Amino acid sequence: MRYELYYWPSIQGRGEFVRLALEDTSADYVDVARKPKAMPAMMRLMESRSIERPPFAPPFLKAGKLIIAQTANILFYLGPRLGLAPKSEPVRLWAHQLQLTIADWLAEAHDTHHPIAGSLYYEDQKKEARRRAADFTAERMPKYFGYFERILERNSKASDYLLGKKVSYVDLSLFQMIEGLRYAFPRAMARLEPKHRKLIALHDRVAGRPRLAAYLSSPRRIPFNREGIFRHYPELDE
Amino acid sequence: MRYELYYWPSIQGRGEFVRLALEDTSADYVDVARKPKAMPAMMRLMESRSIERPPFAPPFLKAGKLIIAQTANILFYLGPRLGLAPKSEPVRLWAHQLQLTIADWLAEAHDTHHPIAGSLYYEDQKKEARRRAADFTAERMPKYFGYFERILERNSKASDYLLGKKVSYVDLSLFQMIEGLRYAFPRAMARLEPKHRKLIALHDRVAGRPRLAAYLSSPRRIPFNREGIFRHYPELDE
């Protein structure tokens, strides 16, 4: 099956969580954003009257006749097919539960620079962003870090990776969260990392996976920038 | 199977989306929040070292040995078991995708009164709340309403309910969104409702389901209040 991934062309954003799964498994996929005239094609597809199950927003995945949206839902679908999740229902639900918690965390990371409205510029909500980012770095980041560290400590099955000896899409997503937070909040991360060694070890294990490492150092990996979900504004990281 | 639903005792919140599914199907369930000493029991369970797969936050469902968290994940699990979702994978994924879009919408509704931090009082972020709520009612609510209305218009299968002739947990959740938004933003809703007749008709169809109607008029239905996710502050609805 050749998958087609639809997403915005100039940011990692939510699409990157899907991309990492496809890249780590050398899946056969078309990254539609990289094609010429990708955006008109994506918008046409989203607005087409002939699509009975339209996505609310990118990213979405075309898999044969299926069009699947919502990042965590795409990964739930791809997981067992790419060998990035076990097939047993309890473990699939658990992996998905973790992924949805990461999705919440990611939405909060986004709202640090856009606490008022996605449709306004950062500059128009800078004061509010400072307040929200202060809470995010002081309260929310430690809470999420503590949660995932606790899982790695308590879960006897979580030896190398979150679900056991085999990597799953959740590990790849946690890696991406840590990468993004390092870019956006280097000072907050310098405080948190030493206290969450298992999580950082997991990040490093993922980073060292050969296909993933090759992808990350390739031009296909869009650099973090101030258009994406993770943004570095020094005034938000104090 | 007797399910156990764990959630906060004094608000509808996210737990209500699960409760509606259990109530509409007369499922055998214990609403743990209604029991004496429910909160210590819930906190103990969440923090217990013997739980290998701890939830990040309520609600969560105990189903035999399984503990499942994240509202949309719980409904994904319960859906086919309660007859509130078809068993076919493409339709289950589609229902889940819609549910995740509702979850995003709900998080945005919450953030209208807490745009800065969940840990602060509303009074400490009132000014920011006014700005965020203005965007939510003017931009986001119409976008979500338009999306769901379009699905009801375009999808030839969406006759009585979103997925076809049979009700699904997504219909129950959409009903709940509309109820909550009517409570929180009556003025914005008065503008939007006449333009989204199919969605309102769906809401009314759900409200008229005998078991659900019985539940809604029972003392088990916690009234909306200013502790919940949907809150009515007139200054946020102008």
Interface residues (C-beta under 8 A of the other chain):
Chain A: R49 I51 E52 R53 P54 P55 F56 L66 I68 A69 Q70 A72 N73 F76 Y77 P90 L93 W94 H96 Q97 L100 T101 D104 A107 D111 P115 I116 A117 S119 L120 Q125 E128 R131 R132 D135 E139 Y144 Y147 R150 I151 R154 N155 S156 K157
Chain B: R49 I51 E52 R53 P54 P55 F56 L66 I68 A69 Q70 A72 N73 F76 Y77 P90 L93 W94 H96 Q97 L100 T101 D104 A107 D111 P115 I116 A117 S119 L120 Q125 E128 R131 R132 D135 E139 Y144 Y147 R150 I151 R154 N155 S156 K157
